[in-house]
Amino acid sequence: MATIAWNIAPRSEDDLVSQLLVNRGVAVEDRERFLAPNWERDTYSPFDFTQMHGAVVAMFGAIERGDAVVIHGDYDADGVSGSALLFEALRYITEKMKFAFNVEVFLPDREKDGYGVAMHTIERFIQEKKKLLVTVDCGIANGLELGRAFEAGIDVVVCDHHQMGTHFPSHATVLHPLAPGETYTNKTLCGTGVAFKFASALIHEARNRGADIPEGYEKWFLDFVAIATVTDVMPILGENRVLETFGLQVLNKTRRPGLRAMLAMSGTDLGTIDTTAIGFRIGPRLNAAGRLSSAKLAFDTLTAQTAEAAEVAATKLEALNKERQSIFKDSYKEAEQIAKSMIDDDCNVVVVASDSWLPGIVGLIAGRLVNDFALPAFALTKVGDHYVGSGRTAGGLHLVEAMNACGDIFIKKGGHPQACGLSVRSMDDVHEFRTQMNVFARSKFGANGPSVTLPIDAIIAPSTFTIDGISELNACAPFGEGNRPPVFGALKMTVMIAETMGSTGAHLRLTVLDSAGKVCKMVGFGMGDKAEVLVRGKQVDIAYEPGINEWNGRRDVQCRIVDIRL
């Protein structure tokens, strides 16, 4: 891991919970909303979307006529979860209203279709005589393609949250928090969050039309929203914080056979699921399908109706995830060497490329490069006669803005400020992209480029923490983007034992003596290579997250290392 500057917050409060709130900029008058989210008070009506009424009318017109409806999702966890949510909601509504269920889900292939709505997909829908197309987690940048659908007589509803493209889908009914003229308050919904608002409006309308649907039933779909909000790295603040809080409650008692099977295979017990479990156990398994095979497998797992079908789908998903881990490990070694050969004083953005990496893992490669080099990073690989890739940000670089400044070298580009996708025609264009990205970063941030810092909430000896004290910190949960997990610093710790752990020695187990003279045990995931330099007696500063380790019915304080300074 690259050296990252520590930004240590000044201690201003006596209790740690208050200190965390100050560090996160939570005003005194907003603390109750933050610590105790309330559904009625803190969420917004789906009909606050300016075009929600039109979307509801279009959907009810289609299902009442028995028209063929297609949901076009995306191949990542957000797109799959949002597609599953809307599919399940429509299945429930049509059953309650005794309408025919004529809904299909289409999830694009990463290589054959690429991101977003492809023109050849629209032509297929025209041939299949689809009458209503709903995009989930895509569509806002596909004005030309969706315009073709409109010309052919297909109504279109867009549920998206990505950055605007060159051609706005002006003929579609658009549900997008950032669309021009949109007044919906929460601007940071994920794609599944937008689909949830659409489903909630449809359930409300079905109830108004006499369907026997209990008040609040839509909350049972929040498990999908909780998964997607974390995996798409949306801020867990404001309304998102409410959706995530209640979504975790639903997820921890989920009745979905597929989720239950997937959780069991990942070693995750119901009742223990938090945002970390979503990020490291649920999300990677859902994404593995779209990375290596077909996202349809993840969709089939989420929507399985029986335990038997769920077991079959989840088993395939588990195998894909293990394969993904192995492929990534080998590919990243090459990417790391390429990056090291390019890093110099003028490098503010890492751009690596290969002819052999799988398209489905370039986002993972970019993410690991950010972690290891503390710089924004892009990874591209050859697909057919062109190169496709993904980017991940660091230091506040707005990726879409940066790509827009690189000129007309793209076949396709889009995404979020924090994560994006792109394709270019040749390796020469990859080199030009690398040059232009670094020019933009220098113009934006100066010669030193984007500055990555690690926020430290307070300097505290690890031995200070008790199980009860850590439980008190969890009042600030759920943690995630915009509300990071608490990180504390410990200075001048003395190394007693440093050893590797795990089947491949990838992780670090460290025993240290802290400033209070107490022995502390810590773990550093992915830090096994540091064991050889952490010799007995050496003094280190450690940034860490305090946590609770449960094993064989015993609960102990265990601190996870975030960064080490020799």
C-alpha positions in Angstrom: 0.0 0.0 0.0 1.3 3.5 -0.9 2.1 6.0 1.9 -1.1 8.0 2.6 -1.1 11.1 4.7 -3.1 10.8 8.0 -5.6 13.6 8.7 -6.1 13.4 12.4 -9.2 15.1 13.7 -8.8 17.4 16.8 -10.4 16.0 19.9 -13.4 18.2 20.7 -15.9 15.9 22.5 -15.7 13.8 25.6 -17.6 10.8 24.3 -16.5 9.0 21.0 -20.0 9.0 19.4 -20.2 12.7 19.6 -16.7 13.0 18.3 -17.6 10.8 15.3 -20.6 13.0 14.5 -18.4 16.2 14.7 -15.8 14.6 12.4 -18.6 13.7 9.9 -20.0 17.2 9.9 -23.3 16.2 11.5 -24.9 19.3 13.0 -26.3 19.2 16.5 -29.8 19.7 15.2 -29.4 16.7 12.8 -28.1 14.2 15.3 -31.4 12.6 16.0 -32.1 12.0 12.3 -28.6 10.5 11.9 -28.7 8.2 14.9 -32.4 7.2 14.7 -33.6 7.3 11.1 -37.4 7.5 10.9 -39.3 6.2 7.8 -42.2 8.6 7.9 -40.1 11.6 8.7 -37.0 11.0 6.6 -38.1 9.5 3.3 -39.7 11.1 0.3 -42.8 10.2 -1.7 -42.1 8.4 -5.0 -44.5 10.8 -6.6 -42.1 13.6 -5.8 -40.4 12.5 -9.1 -41.7 14.9 -11.7 -42.5 12.1 -14.2 -43.6 9.4 -11.8 -47.3 9.7 -12.6 -46.6 9.2 -16.3 -44.4 6.2 -15.5 -47.2 4.6 -13.4 -49.8 5.3 -16.1 -47.6 3.7 -18.8 -47.0 0.6 -16.7 -50.6 0.1 -15.7 -51.7 0.6 -19.3 -49.3 -2.1 -20.4 -50.3 -4.7 -17.7 -54.0 -4.1 -18.1 -53.7 -4.7 -21.9 -51.5 -7.7 -21.4 -48.7 -6.0 -23.4 -45.2 -7.5 -23.5 -43.1 -5.6 -21.0 -39.3 -5.9 -20.9 -37.0 -4.7 -18.1 -33.5 -3.9 -19.4 -31.1 -3.9 -16.5 -27.3 -3.9 -16.1 -24.8 -6.6 -15.4 -23.6 -5.3 -12.0 -25.1 -5.8 -8.6 -27.0 -2.6 -8.8 -28.5 -3.3 -12.2 -29.3 -7.0 -11.3 -30.8 -6.1 -7.9 -32.9 -3.3 -9.4 -34.2 -5.6 -12.2 -35.0 -8.3 -9.7 -36.8 -5.8 -7.5 -39.0 -4.4 -10.2 -39.6 -7.9 -11.7 -40.7 -9.3 -8.3 -42.9 -6.2 -7.6 -44.7 -6.6 -10.9 -45.2 -10.3 -10.4 -46.8 -9.5 -7.0 -49.0 -6.7 -8.3 -50.3 -8.6 -11.3 -51.1 -11.6 -9.1 -53.0 -9.4 -6.7 -54.9 -7.7 -9.5 -55.4 -10.9 -11.5 -53.7 -9.6 -14.6 -51.5 -11.8 -16.8 -47.8 -11.6 -16.0 -46.1 -10.8 -19.3 -42.8 -9.4 -18.1 -39.3 -10.4 -19.3 -35.9 -9.3 -17.9 -33.0 -8.6 -20.3 -29.5 -8.3 -18.8 -26.8 -7.3 -21.3 -23.6 -9.3 -21.9 -20.5 -7.4 -20.9 -18.6 -8.3 -24.1 -21.4 -8.7 -26.7 -23.6 -5.8 -25.6 -21.4 -3.5 -23.6 -22.7 -1.1 -21.0 -26.1 0.5 -21.5 -28.8 -0.1 -24.2 -27.4 -1.3 -27.5 -29.1 -0.5 -30.8 -29.1 -4.2 -31.7 -30.9 -4.9 -28.5 -33.6 -2.4 -29.4 -34.0 -4.0 -32.8 -34.5 -7.3 -31.1 -37.2 -5.8 -28.8 -38.9 -4.4 -31.9 -38.9 -7.8 -33.6 -40.3 -9.4 -30.4 -43.1 -6.9 -30.4 -42.3 -5.5 -26.9 -44.7 -2.6 -26.0 -43.1 -1.2 -22.9 -39.3 -1.0 -22.1 -38.2 -0.1 -18.6 -34.4 0.5 -18.1 -32.9 0.0 -14.7 -29.5 1.4 -13.8 -28.9 2.4 -17.5 -30.6 4.3 -20.3 -30.0 7.9 -19.5 -27.0 8.1 -22.0 -28.9 6.1 -24.7 -31.1 8.8 -26.2 -30.5 7.6 -29.8 -31.3 4.0 -29.0 -34.3 4.8 -26.9 -35.5 7.2 -29.6 -35.4 4.3 -32.1 -37.6 2.3 -29.7 -40.1 5.2 -29.5 -40.2 5.4 -33.3 -41.1 1.7 -33.4 -44.0 2.2 -31.0 -42.3 1.1 -27.8 -43.1 3.2 -24.7 -40.0 3.7 -22.6 -39.5 4.4 -18.8 -35.9 5.1 -17.7 -34.9 4.3 -14.1 -31.3 5.5 -13.8 -28.8 7.5 -11.8 -25.7 7.8 -14.0 -24.3 10.9 -15.5 -26.1 12.5 -18.5 -24.8 11.5 -22.0 -24.6 13.4 -25.2 -28.2 12.5 -26.3 -30.9 12.8 -23.6 -33.8 10.3 -24.1 -36.4 13.1 -24.6 -39.1 10.7 -25.8 -38.9 8.6 -22.6 -40.5 9.0 -19.2 -37.4 9.6 -17.1 -37.1 8.8 -13.4 -33.6 10.1 -12.6 -32.7 12.3 -9.6 -30.2 14.3 -11.7 -32.3 14.7 -14.9 -32.8 18.3 -16.1 -35.6 19.9 -14.2 -36.0 17.0 -11.7 -37.1 18.2 -8.3 -36.7 15.0 -6.3 -34.8 15.8 -3.2 -32.5 12.8 -2.9 -29.9 13.2 -5.7 -27.8 10.2 -4.7 -30.2 7.2 -5.2 -28.6 4.2 -6.8 -30.4 2.6 -9.8 -32.1 0.1 -7.5 -33.2 3.0 -5.3 -34.9 4.6 -8.3 -36.5 1.2 -9.2 -37.7 0.9 -5.6 -39.4 4.3 -5.9 -41.1 3.2 -9.1 -42.2 -0.1 -7.5 -43.5 1.8 -4.5 -45.6 4.1 -6.7 -47.0 1.1 -8.6 -47.9 -0.6 -5.3 -49.6 2.6 -4.1 -51.6 2.8 -7.4 -52.5 -0.9 -7.2 -53.8 -0.4 -3.7 -55.9 2.6 -4.9 -57.3 0.4 -7.6 -58.6 -2.1 -5.1 -55.7 -4.5 -4.8 -55.4 -6.2 -1.4 -51.9 -5.0 -0.5 -51.0 -4.2 3.1 -49.8 -0.7 3.9 -46.0 -0.6 3.9 -45.6 -3.9 1.9 -43.1 -2.2 -0.4 -40.5 -2.2 2.5 -40.1 -6.0 1.9 -38.1 -5.0 -1.3 -35.6 -2.9 0.7 -33.2 -5.8 0.9 -32.4 -5.2 -2.8 -31.9 -1.5 -2.1 -29.6 -2.2 0.8 -27.4 -4.4 -1.4 -27.2 -2.0 -4.3 -26.6 1.2 -2.2 -23.5 -0.4 -0.8 -22.2 -2.1 -3.9 -22.6 1.0 -6.0 -20.9 3.1 -3.3 -23.7 5.6 -2.8 -23.5 8.0 0.1 -25.3 6.5 3.2 -26.7 9.9 4.2 -30.1 11.5 4.2 -32.8 9.3 2.7 -30.2 6.7 1.6 -29.4 6.2 5.3 -33.0 5.4 6.0 -33.3 3.1 3.1 -30.1 1.3 4.1 -31.1 1.1 7.8 -34.4 -0.5 7.1 -33.0 -2.5 4.2 -30.5 -4.2 6.5 -33.4 -5.1 8.8 -35.2 -6.8 5.9 -32.0 -8.4 4.7 -31.3 -9.9 8.1 -34.6 -11.7 8.0 -34.9 -12.2 4.3 -37.4 -14.7 3.0 -35.8 -15.0 -0.4 -34.5 -18.5 -1.0 -31.7 -17.3 -3.2 -30.3 -14.8 -0.8 -30.6 -17.3 2.0 -28.6 -19.9 0.0 -26.0 -17.4 -1.1 -25.5 -16.1 2.5 -25.2 -19.7 3.8 -22.5 -20.5 1.2 -20.6 -17.3 2.2 -20.6 -18.2 5.8 -22.9 -15.3 6.8 -25.6 -15.8 9.4 -28.9 -14.0 9.2 -28.9 -11.4 11.9 -25.2 -10.5 11.4 -25.4 -8.8 8.0 -24.0 -5.3 7.9 -22.7 -3.1 5.1 -19.3 -4.8 5.3 -20.9 -8.2 4.7 -22.7 -6.7 1.7 -19.5 -5.2 0.3 -17.2 -8.2 0.8 -19.6 -11.2 0.6 -22.9 -10.5 -1.2 -21.7 -7.9 -3.7 -18.7 -9.9 -5.1 -20.9 -13.0 -5.6 -23.6 -11.1 -7.5 -21.0 -9.3 -9.6 -19.1 -12.5 -10.4 -21.9 -13.6 -12.7 -21.7 -10.6 -15.0 -17.9 -10.5 -14.8 -17.3 -14.1 -15.9 -20.5 -15.5 -17.3 -24.0 -14.1 -17.5 -25.6 -11.7 -15.1 -28.8 -13.8 -15.5 -27.3 -16.3 -13.1 -27.2 -13.6 -10.3 -30.8 -12.6 -11.3 -32.0 -16.2 -11.1 -30.4 -16.5 -7.7 -32.2 -13.4 -6.3 -35.6 -14.4 -7.8 -35.5 -18.1 -7.1 -38.9 -19.3 -5.9 -37.9 -22.6 -4.2 -35.0 -23.7 -2.0 -34.0 -26.3 -4.6 -33.7 -23.7 -7.4 -31.9 -21.3 -5.1 -29.4 -24.0 -4.1 -28.6 -24.8 -7.7 -28.2 -21.1 -8.8 -26.3 -20.1 -5.6 -23.9 -23.0 -6.0 -23.0 -21.9 -9.6 -22.6 -18.4 -8.3 -20.2 -19.5 -5.6 -18.1 -21.4 -8.1 -17.9 -18.4 -10.4 -16.8 -16.2 -7.5 -13.9 -18.5 -6.6 -12.9 -18.6 -10.3 -13.1 -14.8 -10.3 -10.7 -14.6 -7.3 -8.2 -16.9 -9.0 -8.3 -15.1 -12.3 -8.0 -11.7 -10.6 -5.0 -12.7 -8.6 -3.0 -13.7 -11.7 -4.1 -10.7 -13.7 -3.3 -8.2 -11.0 0.3 -9.3 -10.7 0.8 -8.2 -14.4 -1.2 -4.9 -13.8 0.9 -4.1 -10.7 4.1 -4.6 -12.6 2.9 -2.4 -15.5 1.9 0.3 -13.0 5.2 0.2 -11.2 7.1 0.7 -14.5 5.0 3.8 -15.3 4.9 5.5 -11.9 7.1 8.6 -11.8 6.9 12.2 -10.5 4.6 13.2 -13.4 2.1 10.4 -12.9 -1.0 11.5 -11.2 -3.4 9.0 -12.8 -2.5 5.3 -13.3 -3.6 3.8 -16.7 -2.7 0.2 -17.5 -3.7 -2.0 -20.4 -3.3 -5.6 -21.6 -4.5 -7.8 -24.4 -5.3 -10.7 -22.2 -7.3 -9.6 -19.1 -11.0 -10.6 -18.9 -13.2 -7.5 -19.4 -15.1 -8.5 -16.2 -12.2 -7.9 -13.9 -10.8 -4.6 -15.1 -12.9 -2.7 -12.6 -11.4 -4.9 -9.8 -7.9 -4.2 -11.1 -8.5 -0.5 -11.2 -9.9 -0.6 -7.6 -6.8 -2.5 -6.3 -4.5 -0.1 -8.1 -6.2 2.8 -6.3 -5.7 1.0 -3.0 -2.0 0.2 -3.6 -0.8 3.4 -5.3 -3.2 5.9 -3.8 -3.9 7.4 -7.2 -6.9 7.4 -9.5 -6.6 4.3 -11.8 -7.9 2.9 -15.0 -7.5 -0.6 -16.4 -8.3 -1.6 -20.0 -8.2 -4.8 -21.9 -8.6 -5.8 -25.6 -12.1 -7.0 -26.7 -12.2 -7.7 -30.4 -10.5 -4.9 -32.2 -10.8 -2.3 -29.5 -10.1 -1.7 -25.8 -12.6 -1.5 -22.9 -12.0 -0.6 -19.4 -13.0 0.8 -16.0 -11.8 3.6 -13.8 -11.9 4.2 -10.0 -11.2 7.5 -8.4 -9.0 8.8 -5.6 -8.3 12.2 -4.1 -11.5 13.8 -5.4 -10.9 13.4 -9.2 -14.3 13.5 -11.0 -13.9 10.7 -13.5 -16.7 11.7 -15.9 -15.5 15.3 -16.0 -11.9 14.1 -16.5 -12.9 11.8 -19.4 -14.9 14.6 -21.0 -11.7 16.7 -21.1 -9.8 14.0 -23.0 -11.2 14.8 -26.5 -12.9 12.6 -29.1 -10.9 9.4 -28.5 -13.8 7.3 -27.1 -16.1 4.8 -28.7 -18.2 5.0 -25.5 -17.8 6.4 -22.0 -20.0 7.0 -19.0 -20.6 6.3 -15.3 -20.2 8.1 -12.0 -17.7 10.7 -10.6 -16.2 7.8 -8.5 -16.4 4.9 -11.0 -16.7 4.8 -14.8 -16.5 2.7 -17.9 -15.0 3.5 -21.3 -13.9 2.0 -24.6 -11.3 3.2 -27.2 -10.2 2.0 -30.6 -6.5 1.1 -30.2 -3.5 1.0 -27.9 -2.5 4.3 -29.4 -5.7 5.7 -28.0 -4.9 4.1 -24.6 -1.6 6.0 -24.6 -3.3 9.2 -25.6 -5.9 8.7 -22.9 -3.2 8.2 -20.3 -1.5 11.4 -21.4 -4.8 13.5 -21.4 -5.9 12.1 -18.0 -2.6 13.2 -16.4 -2.8 16.6 -18.1 -6.3 17.1 -16.7 -5.3 15.9 -13.2 -2.3 18.4 -13.2 -4.5 21.2 -14.4 -7.0 20.4 -11.7 -4.8 19.6 -8.7 -1.4 21.0 -9.6 1.9 19.2 -10.0 1.4 16.9 -7.0 -1.9 15.6 -8.4 -4.9 14.3 -6.4 -4.0 14.1 -2.7 -5.2 11.0 -0.9 -5.5 11.2 2.9 -6.7 8.8 5.6 -9.1 10.5 8.1 -8.3 9.5 11.7 -11.1 10.1 14.2 -8.9 10.2 17.3 -5.6 9.0 18.7 -6.5 6.2 21.1 -4.7 3.1 22.4 -6.4 -0.1 21.1 -6.5 -1.5 24.6 -8.9 1.3 25.5 -11.7 -0.4 23.7 -14.1 -2.8 25.3 -16.9 -4.8 23.6 -19.5 -2.5 25.2 -17.5 0.6 23.9 -17.4 -0.8 20.3 -21.2 -1.5 20.5 -21.7 2.2 21.4 -19.8 3.2 18.2 -22.3 1.1 16.2 -24.9 3.8 17.0 -23.4 5.6 14.0 -24.0 2.6 11.7 -24.7 1.8 8.9 -21.3 2.7 7.7 -20.3 3.3 4.1 -19.7 6.1 1.6 -20.2 9.5 3.3 -20.2 7.8 6.7 -17.0 5.9 6.8 -16.3 3.3 9.6 -14.5 4.8 12.6 -10.7 4.7 12.2 -8.4 5.5 15.1 -4.7 6.0 15.3 -2.2 4.5 17.8 1.3 5.9 17.9 4.6 4.3 18.9 3.3 0.7 19.2 6.1 -1.9 19.8 6.0 -5.0 17.6 6.1 -8.3 19.6 5.0 -10.9 17.0 4.3 -10.4 13.2 3.2 -13.5 11.2 1.2 -14.3 8.1 -2.1 -16.0 8.2 -4.4 -17.6 5.6 -3.8 -20.5 3.2 -1.6 -18.3 1.0 -0.1 -16.1 3.7 -1.9 -13.1 2.3 -2.9 -11.6 5.6 -1.1 -10.3 8.7 -1.5 -11.2 12.3 0.2 -8.7 14.6 0.8 -8.6 18.3 1.9 -5.3 19.7 2.5 -3.5 22.9 0.5 -0.2 22.9 1.3 3.1 24.6 -0.6 2.1 27.7 1.7 -1.0 28.1 -1.1 -3.4 27.1 -0.8 -6.3 24.7 -3.0 -5.9 21.6 -3.8 -8.4 18.8 -4.5 -7.0 15.4 -5.1 -8.3 11.8 -4.3 -6.7 8.5 -6.1 -8.2 5.6 -4.0 -8.3 2.4 -1.0 -7.1 4.4 0.9 -10.4 4.7 3.9 -9.0 2.8 4.6 -6.6 5.7 5.3 -9.4 8.2 9.0 -9.7 7.2 9.7 -6.0 7.9 7.8 -5.9 11.2 10.6 -7.3 13.3 10.3 -7.7 17.1 11.0 -4.4 18.9 10.3 -2.1 15.9 8.0 0.8 16.7 5.1 1.5 14.4 2.1 3.8 14.1 -1.1 2.0 13.2 -4.5 3.2 11.9 -7.1 0.7 12.8 -10.8 -0.1 13.0 -11.9 -1.6 16.4 -14.2 -4.6 16.0 -15.6 -7.7 17.7 -14.4 -11.1 16.7 -16.8 -14.0 17.4 -15.4 -17.6 17.4 -16.8 -20.7 19.0 -19.3 -18.7 21.0 -16.6 -16.3 22.4 -16.5 -12.6 21.7 -13.3 -10.6 21.8 -12.1 -7.2 20.8 -10.1 -7.4 17.6 -8.7 -4.4 15.7 -8.4 -4.4 11.9 -5.3 -2.6 10.6 -6.1 0.0 8.0 -2.5 1.5 7.6 0.9 1.0 9.1 3.7 3.6 9.3 7.1 2.4 10.3 
